[in-house]
Amino acid sequence: MTVSPVTAYTVTCNACGETLEDDGGGTLFADPASVADAAPAYDWTVFGDRHLCPTEDDAHQAFIDRLMPPEPTFQAPGQLTVDEG
Ligand SMILES: [Zn+2]
């Protein structure tokens, strides 16, 4: 038997740093493409090379908002900008 190093990938949430784990603990993927295939099964969201865990809080929502900006709204010249705070 020969011992060989292998490369494996883990996924961490870009909003909170949580690592994607299944019921048995850490989850390793053989390649990045496998991550994109498997992440949705764990309710994770994949945005290109970014990943978001299923946690729902302000930090995660802000992350989604940055990646998927709302439709630009037309603003008439001279119209006051409403600060939504
Ligand atoms: Zn997270």
PDB file of the backbone (N, CA, C, O) and the ligand in Angstrom, with CONECT records:
HET     ZN  A 101       1
ATOM      1  N   MET A   1       0.844  -1.178   0.000  1.00  0.00           N
ATOM      2  CA  MET A   1       0.000   0.000   0.000  1.00  0.00           C
ATOM      3  C   MET A   1       0.890   1.243   0.000  1.00  0.00           C
ATOM      4  O   MET A   1       1.894   1.330   0.708  1.00  0.00           O
ATOM      5  N   THR A   2       0.484   2.168  -0.805  1.00  0.00           N
ATOM      6  CA  THR A   2       1.234   3.408  -0.922  1.00  0.00           C
ATOM      7  C   THR A   2       0.392   4.566  -0.411  1.00  0.00           C
ATOM      8  O   THR A   2      -0.806   4.655  -0.677  1.00  0.00           O
ATOM      9  N   VAL A   3       1.028   5.421   0.305  1.00  0.00           N
ATOM     10  CA  VAL A   3       0.327   6.601   0.812  1.00  0.00           C
ATOM     11  C   VAL A   3       0.570   7.763  -0.137  1.00  0.00           C
ATOM     12  O   VAL A   3       1.716   8.102  -0.432  1.00  0.00           O
ATOM     13  N   SER A   4      -0.508   8.373  -0.614  1.00  0.00           N
ATOM     14  CA  SER A   4      -0.386   9.483  -1.551  1.00  0.00           C
ATOM     15  C   SER A   4      -1.188  10.676  -1.054  1.00  0.00           C
ATOM     16  O   SER A   4      -2.286  10.521  -0.519  1.00  0.00           O
ATOM     17  N   PRO A   5      -0.637  11.851  -1.233  1.00  0.00           N
ATOM     18  CA  PRO A   5      -1.416  13.047  -0.874  1.00  0.00           C
ATOM     19  C   PRO A   5      -2.510  13.290  -1.904  1.00  0.00           C
ATOM     20  O   PRO A   5      -2.324  13.038  -3.094  1.00  0.00           O
ATOM     21  N   VAL A   6      -3.634  13.776  -1.443  1.00  0.00           N
ATOM     22  CA  VAL A   6      -4.704  14.156  -2.361  1.00  0.00           C
ATOM     23  C   VAL A   6      -5.127  15.577  -2.043  1.00  0.00           C
ATOM     24  O   VAL A   6      -4.980  16.050  -0.917  1.00  0.00           O
ATOM     25  N   THR A   7      -5.643  16.231  -3.031  1.00  0.00           N
ATOM     26  CA  THR A   7      -6.164  17.575  -2.828  1.00  0.00           C
ATOM     27  C   THR A   7      -7.661  17.493  -2.616  1.00  0.00           C
ATOM     28  O   THR A   7      -8.372  16.851  -3.389  1.00  0.00           O
ATOM     29  N   ALA A   8      -8.134  18.138  -1.577  1.00  0.00           N
ATOM     30  CA  ALA A   8      -9.561  18.162  -1.314  1.00  0.00           C
ATOM     31  C   ALA A   8      -9.974  19.591  -1.013  1.00  0.00           C
ATOM     32  O   ALA A   8      -9.161  20.420  -0.603  1.00  0.00           O
ATOM     33  N   TYR A   9     -11.240  19.857  -1.224  1.00  0.00           N
ATOM     34  CA  TYR A   9     -11.755  21.208  -1.043  1.00  0.00           C
ATOM     35  C   TYR A   9     -12.847  21.217   0.013  1.00  0.00           C
ATOM     36  O   TYR A   9     -13.698  20.329   0.060  1.00  0.00           O
ATOM     37  N   THR A  10     -12.806  22.225   0.847  1.00  0.00           N
ATOM     38  CA  THR A  10     -13.925  22.464   1.740  1.00  0.00           C
ATOM     39  C   THR A  10     -14.576  23.772   1.319  1.00  0.00           C
ATOM     40  O   THR A  10     -13.987  24.566   0.586  1.00  0.00           O
ATOM     41  N   VAL A  11     -15.787  23.983   1.786  1.00  0.00           N
ATOM     42  CA  VAL A  11     -16.506  25.198   1.445  1.00  0.00           C
ATOM     43  C   VAL A  11     -16.784  25.979   2.723  1.00  0.00           C
ATOM     44  O   VAL A  11     -17.270  25.423   3.708  1.00  0.00           O
ATOM     45  N   THR A  12     -16.477  27.250   2.699  1.00  0.00           N
ATOM     46  CA  THR A  12     -16.836  28.099   3.827  1.00  0.00           C
ATOM     47  C   THR A  12     -17.731  29.227   3.338  1.00  0.00           C
ATOM     48  O   THR A  12     -17.630  29.689   2.202  1.00  0.00           O
ATOM     49  N   CYS A  13     -18.605  29.648   4.231  1.00  0.00           N
ATOM     50  CA  CYS A  13     -19.557  30.701   3.910  1.00  0.00           C
ATOM     51  C   CYS A  13     -18.831  32.035   3.789  1.00  0.00           C
ATOM     52  O   CYS A  13     -18.037  32.390   4.660  1.00  0.00           O
ATOM     53  N   ASN A  14     -19.096  32.769   2.727  1.00  0.00           N
ATOM     54  CA  ASN A  14     -18.443  34.059   2.537  1.00  0.00           C
ATOM     55  C   ASN A  14     -19.002  35.130   3.471  1.00  0.00           C
ATOM     56  O   ASN A  14     -18.412  36.202   3.606  1.00  0.00           O
ATOM     57  N   ALA A  15     -20.125  34.852   4.110  1.00  0.00           N
ATOM     58  CA  ALA A  15     -20.701  35.847   5.009  1.00  0.00           C
ATOM     59  C   ALA A  15     -20.293  35.614   6.460  1.00  0.00           C
ATOM     60  O   ALA A  15     -20.028  36.576   7.181  1.00  0.00           O
ATOM     61  N   CYS A  16     -20.237  34.360   6.902  1.00  0.00           N
ATOM     62  CA  CYS A  16     -19.960  34.106   8.320  1.00  0.00           C
ATOM     63  C   CYS A  16     -18.784  33.169   8.548  1.00  0.00           C
ATOM     64  O   CYS A  16     -18.357  32.987   9.688  1.00  0.00           O
ATOM     65  N   GLY A  17     -18.255  32.574   7.490  1.00  0.00           N
ATOM     66  CA  GLY A  17     -17.082  31.720   7.655  1.00  0.00           C
ATOM     67  C   GLY A  17     -17.389  30.306   8.082  1.00  0.00           C
ATOM     68  O   GLY A  17     -16.471  29.512   8.291  1.00  0.00           O
ATOM     69  N   GLU A  18     -18.671  29.969   8.217  1.00  0.00           N
ATOM     70  CA  GLU A  18     -19.035  28.610   8.597  1.00  0.00           C
ATOM     71  C   GLU A  18     -18.619  27.632   7.506  1.00  0.00           C
ATOM     72  O   GLU A  18     -18.702  27.945   6.319  1.00  0.00           O
ATOM     73  N   THR A  19     -18.176  26.458   7.908  1.00  0.00           N
ATOM     74  CA  THR A  19     -17.778  25.441   6.949  1.00  0.00           C
ATOM     75  C   THR A  19     -18.945  24.513   6.661  1.00  0.00           C
ATOM     76  O   THR A  19     -19.679  24.109   7.564  1.00  0.00           O
ATOM     77  N   LEU A  20     -19.101  24.185   5.394  1.00  0.00           N
ATOM     78  CA  LEU A  20     -20.148  23.247   5.013  1.00  0.00           C
ATOM     79  C   LEU A  20     -19.817  21.881   5.597  1.00  0.00           C
ATOM     80  O   LEU A  20     -18.764  21.306   5.320  1.00  0.00           O
ATOM     81  N   GLU A  21     -20.742  21.372   6.416  1.00  0.00           N
ATOM     82  CA  GLU A  21     -20.549  20.054   7.014  1.00  0.00           C
ATOM     83  C   GLU A  21     -21.820  19.256   6.857  1.00  0.00           C
ATOM     84  O   GLU A  21     -22.925  19.797   6.903  1.00  0.00           O
ATOM     85  N   ASP A  22     -21.646  17.955   6.670  1.00  0.00           N
ATOM     86  CA  ASP A  22     -22.827  17.101   6.669  1.00  0.00           C
ATOM     87  C   ASP A  22     -22.992  16.524   8.076  1.00  0.00           C
ATOM     88  O   ASP A  22     -22.320  16.962   9.009  1.00  0.00           O
ATOM     89  N   ASP A  23     -23.879  15.551   8.227  1.00  0.00           N
ATOM     90  CA  ASP A  23     -24.171  15.021   9.548  1.00  0.00           C
ATOM     91  C   ASP A  23     -22.946  14.376  10.199  1.00  0.00           C
ATOM     92  O   ASP A  23     -22.879  14.250  11.422  1.00  0.00           O
ATOM     93  N   GLY A  24     -21.991  13.975   9.382  1.00  0.00           N
ATOM     94  CA  GLY A  24     -20.812  13.301   9.918  1.00  0.00           C
ATOM     95  C   GLY A  24     -19.663  14.238  10.213  1.00  0.00           C
ATOM     96  O   GLY A  24     -18.594  13.791  10.629  1.00  0.00           O
ATOM     97  N   GLY A  25     -19.857  15.517  10.008  1.00  0.00           N
ATOM     98  CA  GLY A  25     -18.775  16.464  10.266  1.00  0.00           C
ATOM     99  C   GLY A  25     -18.346  17.144   8.992  1.00  0.00           C
ATOM    100  O   GLY A  25     -19.180  17.491   8.156  1.00  0.00           O
ATOM    101  N   GLY A  26     -17.072  17.336   8.839  1.00  0.00           N
ATOM    102  CA  GLY A  26     -16.562  18.069   7.685  1.00  0.00           C
ATOM    103  C   GLY A  26     -16.860  17.367   6.380  1.00  0.00           C
ATOM    104  O   GLY A  26     -16.912  16.139   6.314  1.00  0.00           O
ATOM    105  N   THR A  27     -17.051  18.141   5.371  1.00  0.00           N
ATOM    106  CA  THR A  27     -17.318  17.604   4.048  1.00  0.00           C
ATOM    107  C   THR A  27     -16.204  18.034   3.109  1.00  0.00           C
ATOM    108  O   THR A  27     -15.903  19.221   2.986  1.00  0.00           O
ATOM    109  N   LEU A  28     -15.602  17.069   2.456  1.00  0.00           N
ATOM    110  CA  LEU A  28     -14.533  17.360   1.509  1.00  0.00           C
ATOM    111  C   LEU A  28     -15.001  17.074   0.092  1.00  0.00           C
ATOM    112  O   LEU A  28     -15.749  16.129  -0.158  1.00  0.00           O
ATOM    113  N   PHE A  29     -14.551  17.897  -0.809  1.00  0.00           N
ATOM    114  CA  PHE A  29     -14.899  17.720  -2.212  1.00  0.00           C
ATOM    115  C   PHE A  29     -13.635  17.512  -3.022  1.00  0.00           C
ATOM    116  O   PHE A  29     -12.578  18.066  -2.720  1.00  0.00           O
ATOM    117  N   ALA A  30     -13.768  16.707  -4.049  1.00  0.00           N
ATOM    118  CA  ALA A  30     -12.600  16.359  -4.856  1.00  0.00           C
ATOM    119  C   ALA A  30     -12.152  17.513  -5.738  1.00  0.00           C
ATOM    120  O   ALA A  30     -10.967  17.650  -6.041  1.00  0.00           O
ATOM    121  N   ASP A  31     -13.096  18.336  -6.143  1.00  0.00           N
ATOM    122  CA  ASP A  31     -12.759  19.456  -7.006  1.00  0.00           C
ATOM    123  C   ASP A  31     -13.841  20.530  -6.877  1.00  0.00           C
ATOM    124  O   ASP A  31     -14.942  20.259  -6.397  1.00  0.00           O
ATOM    125  N   PRO A  32     -13.518  21.745  -7.308  1.00  0.00           N
ATOM    126  CA  PRO A  32     -14.483  22.843  -7.146  1.00  0.00           C
ATOM    127  C   PRO A  32     -15.811  22.599  -7.855  1.00  0.00           C
ATOM    128  O   PRO A  32     -16.856  23.047  -7.384  1.00  0.00           O
ATOM    129  N   ALA A  33     -15.777  21.897  -8.973  1.00  0.00           N
ATOM    130  CA  ALA A  33     -17.024  21.638  -9.688  1.00  0.00           C
ATOM    131  C   ALA A  33     -17.963  20.794  -8.834  1.00  0.00           C
ATOM    132  O   ALA A  33     -19.181  20.970  -8.880  1.00  0.00           O
ATOM    133  N   SER A  34     -17.397  19.883  -8.062  1.00  0.00           N
ATOM    134  CA  SER A  34     -18.224  19.053  -7.192  1.00  0.00           C
ATOM    135  C   SER A  34     -18.913  19.897  -6.131  1.00  0.00           C
ATOM    136  O   SER A  34     -20.027  19.588  -5.706  1.00  0.00           O
ATOM    137  N   VAL A  35     -18.258  20.947  -5.712  1.00  0.00           N
ATOM    138  CA  VAL A  35     -18.850  21.836  -4.719  1.00  0.00           C
ATOM    139  C   VAL A  35     -20.124  22.464  -5.279  1.00  0.00           C
ATOM    140  O   VAL A  35     -21.164  22.480  -4.621  1.00  0.00           O
ATOM    141  N   ALA A  36     -20.028  22.975  -6.487  1.00  0.00           N
ATOM    142  CA  ALA A  36     -21.176  23.636  -7.095  1.00  0.00           C
ATOM    143  C   ALA A  36     -22.340  22.661  -7.252  1.00  0.00           C
ATOM    144  O   ALA A  36     -23.505  23.041  -7.134  1.00  0.00           O
ATOM    145  N   ASP A  37     -22.004  21.392  -7.520  1.00  0.00           N
ATOM    146  CA  ASP A  37     -23.052  20.396  -7.674  1.00  0.00           C
ATOM    147  C   ASP A  37     -23.691  20.028  -6.340  1.00  0.00           C
ATOM    148  O   ASP A  37     -24.901  19.819  -6.256  1.00  0.00           O
ATOM    149  N   ALA A  38     -22.862  19.951  -5.295  1.00  0.00           N
ATOM    150  CA  ALA A  38     -23.333  19.408  -4.027  1.00  0.00           C
ATOM    151  C   ALA A  38     -23.889  20.465  -3.075  1.00  0.00           C
ATOM    152  O   ALA A  38     -24.784  20.176  -2.281  1.00  0.00           O
ATOM    153  N   ALA A  39     -23.372  21.667  -3.152  1.00  0.00           N
ATOM    154  CA  ALA A  39     -23.748  22.685  -2.175  1.00  0.00           C
ATOM    155  C   ALA A  39     -25.260  22.899  -2.061  1.00  0.00           C
ATOM    156  O   ALA A  39     -25.773  23.006  -0.947  1.00  0.00           O
ATOM    157  N   PRO A  40     -25.984  22.963  -3.181  1.00  0.00           N
ATOM    158  CA  PRO A  40     -27.433  23.184  -3.053  1.00  0.00           C
ATOM    159  C   PRO A  40     -28.137  22.092  -2.261  1.00  0.00           C
ATOM    160  O   PRO A  40     -29.173  22.355  -1.651  1.00  0.00           O
ATOM    161  N   ALA A  41     -27.607  20.881  -2.254  1.00  0.00           N
ATOM    162  CA  ALA A  41     -28.221  19.800  -1.494  1.00  0.00           C
ATOM    163  C   ALA A  41     -28.150  20.074   0.008  1.00  0.00           C
ATOM    164  O   ALA A  41     -28.924  19.516   0.785  1.00  0.00           O
ATOM    165  N   TYR A  42     -27.224  20.932   0.403  1.00  0.00           N
ATOM    166  CA  TYR A  42     -27.101  21.304   1.811  1.00  0.00           C
ATOM    167  C   TYR A  42     -27.741  22.670   2.065  1.00  0.00           C
ATOM    168  O   TYR A  42     -27.513  23.293   3.101  1.00  0.00           O
ATOM    169  N   ASP A  43     -28.546  23.123   1.102  1.00  0.00           N
ATOM    170  CA  ASP A  43     -29.212  24.421   1.198  1.00  0.00           C
ATOM    171  C   ASP A  43     -28.225  25.585   1.144  1.00  0.00           C
ATOM    172  O   ASP A  43     -28.542  26.701   1.557  1.00  0.00           O
ATOM    173  N   TRP A  44     -27.038  25.314   0.636  1.00  0.00           N
ATOM    174  CA  TRP A  44     -26.097  26.397   0.432  1.00  0.00           C
ATOM    175  C   TRP A  44     -26.358  27.018  -0.933  1.00  0.00           C
ATOM    176  O   TRP A  44     -26.864  26.363  -1.845  1.00  0.00           O
ATOM    177  N   THR A  45     -26.006  28.286  -1.056  1.00  0.00           N
ATOM    178  CA  THR A  45     -26.188  28.989  -2.303  1.00  0.00           C
ATOM    179  C   THR A  45     -24.819  29.263  -2.916  1.00  0.00           C
ATOM    180  O   THR A  45     -23.893  29.695  -2.230  1.00  0.00           O
ATOM    181  N   VAL A  46     -24.707  29.010  -4.205  1.00  0.00           N
ATOM    182  CA  VAL A  46     -23.448  29.230  -4.909  1.00  0.00           C
ATOM    183  C   VAL A  46     -23.603  30.416  -5.847  1.00  0.00           C
ATOM    184  O   VAL A  46     -24.481  30.434  -6.710  1.00  0.00           O
ATOM    185  N   PHE A  47     -22.736  31.408  -5.665  1.00  0.00           N
ATOM    186  CA  PHE A  47     -22.683  32.550  -6.578  1.00  0.00           C
ATOM    187  C   PHE A  47     -21.316  32.518  -7.241  1.00  0.00           C
ATOM    188  O   PHE A  47     -20.372  33.122  -6.732  1.00  0.00           O
ATOM    189  N   GLY A  48     -21.196  31.840  -8.343  1.00  0.00           N
ATOM    190  CA  GLY A  48     -19.889  31.765  -8.985  1.00  0.00           C
ATOM    191  C   GLY A  48     -18.887  31.101  -8.048  1.00  0.00           C
ATOM    192  O   GLY A  48     -19.017  29.920  -7.727  1.00  0.00           O
ATOM    193  N   ASP A  49     -17.881  31.870  -7.609  1.00  0.00           N
ATOM    194  CA  ASP A  49     -16.882  31.300  -6.711  1.00  0.00           C
ATOM    195  C   ASP A  49     -17.152  31.671  -5.257  1.00  0.00           C
ATOM    196  O   ASP A  49     -16.275  31.520  -4.406  1.00  0.00           O
ATOM    197  N   ARG A  50     -18.340  32.148  -4.970  1.00  0.00           N
ATOM    198  CA  ARG A  50     -18.701  32.502  -3.596  1.00  0.00           C
ATOM    199  C   ARG A  50     -19.805  31.580  -3.111  1.00  0.00           C
ATOM    200  O   ARG A  50     -20.598  31.062  -3.897  1.00  0.00           O
ATOM    201  N   HIS A  51     -19.838  31.386  -1.798  1.00  0.00           N
ATOM    202  CA  HIS A  51     -20.784  30.437  -1.236  1.00  0.00           C
ATOM    203  C   HIS A  51     -21.431  31.029   0.004  1.00  0.00           C
ATOM    204  O   HIS A  51     -20.812  31.769   0.769  1.00  0.00           O
ATOM    205  N   LEU A  52     -22.688  30.680   0.174  1.00  0.00           N
ATOM    206  CA  LEU A  52     -23.454  31.239   1.276  1.00  0.00           C
ATOM    207  C   LEU A  52     -24.190  30.105   1.983  1.00  0.00           C
ATOM    208  O   LEU A  52     -24.889  29.315   1.349  1.00  0.00           O
ATOM    209  N   CYS A  53     -24.024  30.035   3.303  1.00  0.00           N
ATOM    210  CA  CYS A  53     -24.682  28.991   4.075  1.00  0.00           C
ATOM    211  C   CYS A  53     -26.160  29.336   4.259  1.00  0.00           C
ATOM    212  O   CYS A  53     -26.583  30.447   3.937  1.00  0.00           O
ATOM    213  N   PRO A  54     -26.950  28.383   4.779  1.00  0.00           N
ATOM    214  CA  PRO A  54     -28.408  28.612   4.877  1.00  0.00           C
ATOM    215  C   PRO A  54     -28.820  29.573   5.981  1.00  0.00           C
ATOM    216  O   PRO A  54     -30.005  29.879   6.113  1.00  0.00           O
ATOM    217  N   THR A  55     -27.875  30.055   6.773  1.00  0.00           N
ATOM    218  CA  THR A  55     -28.223  30.990   7.842  1.00  0.00           C
ATOM    219  C   THR A  55     -28.923  32.215   7.268  1.00  0.00           C
ATOM    220  O   THR A  55     -28.505  32.768   6.250  1.00  0.00           O
ATOM    221  N   GLU A  56     -29.998  32.630   7.942  1.00  0.00           N
ATOM    222  CA  GLU A  56     -30.716  33.820   7.493  1.00  0.00           C
ATOM    223  C   GLU A  56     -30.580  34.909   8.550  1.00  0.00           C
ATOM    224  O   GLU A  56     -31.233  34.861   9.593  1.00  0.00           O
ATOM    225  N   ASP A  57     -29.739  35.874   8.275  1.00  0.00           N
ATOM    226  CA  ASP A  57     -29.637  37.039   9.152  1.00  0.00           C
ATOM    227  C   ASP A  57     -29.213  38.238   8.302  1.00  0.00           C
ATOM    228  O   ASP A  57     -29.063  38.128   7.085  1.00  0.00           O
ATOM    229  N   ASP A  58     -29.026  39.366   8.949  1.00  0.00           N
ATOM    230  CA  ASP A  58     -28.736  40.589   8.203  1.00  0.00           C
ATOM    231  C   ASP A  58     -27.453  40.471   7.397  1.00  0.00           C
ATOM    232  O   ASP A  58     -27.383  40.944   6.262  1.00  0.00           O
ATOM    233  N   ALA A  59     -26.439  39.844   7.977  1.00  0.00           N
ATOM    234  CA  ALA A  59     -25.156  39.735   7.283  1.00  0.00           C
ATOM    235  C   ALA A  59     -25.298  38.933   5.995  1.00  0.00           C
ATOM    236  O   ALA A  59     -24.727  39.285   4.963  1.00  0.00           O
ATOM    237  N   HIS A  60     -26.064  37.855   6.070  1.00  0.00           N
ATOM    238  CA  HIS A  60     -26.234  37.024   4.885  1.00  0.00           C
ATOM    239  C   HIS A  60     -27.115  37.714   3.850  1.00  0.00           C
ATOM    240  O   HIS A  60     -26.874  37.619   2.647  1.00  0.00           O
ATOM    241  N   GLN A  61     -28.147  38.413   4.342  1.00  0.00           N
ATOM    242  CA  GLN A  61     -29.016  39.124   3.417  1.00  0.00           C
ATOM    243  C   GLN A  61     -28.237  40.225   2.704  1.00  0.00           C
ATOM    244  O   GLN A  61     -28.426  40.450   1.509  1.00  0.00           O
ATOM    245  N   ALA A  62     -27.364  40.910   3.438  1.00  0.00           N
ATOM    246  CA  ALA A  62     -26.563  41.972   2.838  1.00  0.00           C
ATOM    247  C   ALA A  62     -25.646  41.393   1.763  1.00  0.00           C
ATOM    248  O   ALA A  62     -25.403  42.015   0.729  1.00  0.00           O
ATOM    249  N   PHE A  63     -25.151  40.207   2.028  1.00  0.00           N
ATOM    250  CA  PHE A  63     -24.276  39.551   1.062  1.00  0.00           C
ATOM    251  C   PHE A  63     -25.053  39.258  -0.223  1.00  0.00           C
ATOM    252  O   PHE A  63     -24.561  39.488  -1.328  1.00  0.00           O
ATOM    253  N   ILE A  64     -26.274  38.748  -0.056  1.00  0.00           N
ATOM    254  CA  ILE A  64     -27.113  38.454  -1.223  1.00  0.00           C
ATOM    255  C   ILE A  64     -27.431  39.745  -1.978  1.00  0.00           C
ATOM    256  O   ILE A  64     -27.408  39.779  -3.208  1.00  0.00           O
ATOM    257  N   ASP A  65     -27.727  40.803  -1.225  1.00  0.00           N
ATOM    258  CA  ASP A  65     -28.068  42.071  -1.864  1.00  0.00           C
ATOM    259  C   ASP A  65     -26.905  42.604  -2.694  1.00  0.00           C
ATOM    260  O   ASP A  65     -27.108  43.169  -3.768  1.00  0.00           O
ATOM    261  N   ARG A  66     -25.677  42.419  -2.186  1.00  0.00           N
ATOM    262  CA  ARG A  66     -24.521  42.898  -2.939  1.00  0.00           C
ATOM    263  C   ARG A  66     -24.314  42.098  -4.217  1.00  0.00           C
ATOM    264  O   ARG A  66     -23.924  42.648  -5.247  1.00  0.00           O
ATOM    265  N   LEU A  67     -24.576  40.795  -4.146  1.00  0.00           N
ATOM    266  CA  LEU A  67     -24.359  39.949  -5.309  1.00  0.00           C
ATOM    267  C   LEU A  67     -25.500  40.049  -6.306  1.00  0.00           C
ATOM    268  O   LEU A  67     -25.303  39.909  -7.513  1.00  0.00           O
ATOM    269  N   MET A  68     -26.697  40.295  -5.784  1.00  0.00           N
ATOM    270  CA  MET A  68     -27.857  40.409  -6.669  1.00  0.00           C
ATOM    271  C   MET A  68     -28.542  41.728  -6.382  1.00  0.00           C
ATOM    272  O   MET A  68     -29.571  41.775  -5.708  1.00  0.00           O
ATOM    273  N   PRO A  69     -27.957  42.809  -6.903  1.00  0.00           N
ATOM    274  CA  PRO A  69     -28.530  44.134  -6.640  1.00  0.00           C
ATOM    275  C   PRO A  69     -29.951  44.219  -7.169  1.00  0.00           C
ATOM    276  O   PRO A  69     -30.280  43.616  -8.191  1.00  0.00           O
ATOM    277  N   PRO A  70     -30.791  44.970  -6.471  1.00  0.00           N
ATOM    278  CA  PRO A  70     -32.154  45.154  -6.963  1.00  0.00           C
ATOM    279  C   PRO A  70     -32.132  45.866  -8.307  1.00  0.00           C
ATOM    280  O   PRO A  70     -31.164  46.542  -8.654  1.00  0.00           O
ATOM    281  N   GLU A  71     -33.207  45.704  -9.050  1.00  0.00           N
ATOM    282  CA  GLU A  71     -33.313  46.356 -10.342  1.00  0.00           C
ATOM    283  C   GLU A  71     -33.105  47.857 -10.169  1.00  0.00           C
ATOM    284  O   GLU A  71     -33.667  48.476  -9.265  1.00  0.00           O
ATOM    285  N   PRO A  72     -32.286  48.431 -11.052  1.00  0.00           N
ATOM    286  CA  PRO A  72     -32.097  49.885 -10.952  1.00  0.00           C
ATOM    287  C   PRO A  72     -33.418  50.602 -11.191  1.00  0.00           C
ATOM    288  O   PRO A  72     -34.178  50.243 -12.091  1.00  0.00           O
ATOM    289  N   THR A  73     -33.677  51.598 -10.394  1.00  0.00           N
ATOM    290  CA  THR A  73     -34.924  52.343 -10.557  1.00  0.00           C
ATOM    291  C   THR A  73     -34.624  53.661 -11.234  1.00  0.00           C
ATOM    292  O   THR A  73     -33.613  54.308 -10.958  1.00  0.00           O
ATOM    293  N   PHE A  74     -35.506  54.041 -12.112  1.00  0.00           N
ATOM    294  CA  PHE A  74     -35.336  55.304 -12.817  1.00  0.00           C
ATOM    295  C   PHE A  74     -35.557  56.458 -11.856  1.00  0.00           C
ATOM    296  O   PHE A  74     -36.523  56.482 -11.093  1.00  0.00           O
ATOM    297  N   GLN A  75     -34.646  57.406 -11.912  1.00  0.00           N
ATOM    298  CA  GLN A  75     -34.780  58.562 -11.040  1.00  0.00           C
ATOM    299  C   GLN A  75     -34.813  59.810 -11.902  1.00  0.00           C
ATOM    300  O   GLN A  75     -33.857  60.115 -12.616  1.00  0.00           O
ATOM    301  N   ALA A  76     -35.913  60.521 -11.828  1.00  0.00           N
ATOM    302  CA  ALA A  76     -36.058  61.719 -12.644  1.00  0.00           C
ATOM    303  C   ALA A  76     -35.090  62.796 -12.180  1.00  0.00           C
ATOM    304  O   ALA A  76     -34.834  62.931 -10.983  1.00  0.00           O
ATOM    305  N   PRO A  77     -34.549  63.565 -13.125  1.00  0.00           N
ATOM    306  CA  PRO A  77     -33.639  64.653 -12.754  1.00  0.00           C
ATOM    307  C   PRO A  77     -34.317  65.595 -11.775  1.00  0.00           C
ATOM    308  O   PRO A  77     -35.477  65.968 -11.956  1.00  0.00           O
ATOM    309  N   GLY A  78     -33.588  65.973 -10.744  1.00  0.00           N
ATOM    310  CA  GLY A  78     -34.137  66.909  -9.775  1.00  0.00           C
ATOM    311  C   GLY A  78     -34.906  66.234  -8.655  1.00  0.00           C
ATOM    312  O   GLY A  78     -35.273  66.872  -7.668  1.00  0.00           O
ATOM    313  N   GLN A  79     -35.152  64.924  -8.814  1.00  0.00           N
ATOM    314  CA  GLN A  79     -35.909  64.226  -7.781  1.00  0.00           C
ATOM    315  C   GLN A  79     -35.022  64.056  -6.545  1.00  0.00           C
ATOM    316  O   GLN A  79     -33.831  63.761  -6.652  1.00  0.00           O
ATOM    317  N   LEU A  80     -35.615  64.243  -5.403  1.00  0.00           N
ATOM    318  CA  LEU A  80     -34.842  64.101  -4.177  1.00  0.00           C
ATOM    319  C   LEU A  80     -34.559  62.619  -3.926  1.00  0.00           C
ATOM    320  O   LEU A  80     -35.418  61.764  -4.142  1.00  0.00           O
ATOM    321  N   THR A  81     -33.355  62.337  -3.473  1.00  0.00           N
ATOM    322  CA  THR A  81     -33.008  60.978  -3.105  1.00  0.00           C
ATOM    323  C   THR A  81     -33.551  60.670  -1.722  1.00  0.00           C
ATOM    324  O   THR A  81     -33.296  61.408  -0.770  1.00  0.00           O
ATOM    325  N   VAL A  82     -34.278  59.614  -1.614  1.00  0.00           N
ATOM    326  CA  VAL A  82     -34.823  59.233  -0.313  1.00  0.00           C
ATOM    327  C   VAL A  82     -33.811  58.315   0.372  1.00  0.00           C
ATOM    328  O   VAL A  82     -33.451  57.250  -0.130  1.00  0.00           O
ATOM    329  N   ASP A  83     -33.387  58.763   1.503  1.00  0.00           N
ATOM    330  CA  ASP A  83     -32.436  57.953   2.271  1.00  0.00           C
ATOM    331  C   ASP A  83     -33.200  56.929   3.075  1.00  0.00           C
ATOM    332  O   ASP A  83     -33.955  57.259   3.990  1.00  0.00           O
ATOM    333  N   GLU A  84     -32.987  55.676   2.713  1.00  0.00           N
ATOM    334  CA  GLU A  84     -33.735  54.615   3.396  1.00  0.00           C
ATOM    335  C   GLU A  84     -33.016  54.123   4.642  1.00  0.00           C
ATOM    336  O   GLU A  84     -33.404  53.140   5.273  1.00  0.00           O
ATOM    337  N   GLY A  85     -31.959  54.844   4.968  1.00  0.00           N
ATOM    338  CA  GLY A  85     -31.266  54.547   6.201  1.00  0.00           C
ATOM    339  C   GLY A  85     -30.623  53.204   6.225  1.00  0.00           C
ATOM    340  O   GLY A  85     -30.002  52.834   7.221  1.00  0.00           O
TER     341      GLY A  85
HETATM  342 ZN    ZN A 101     -23.023  31.907   6.658  1.00  0.00          ZN2+
END
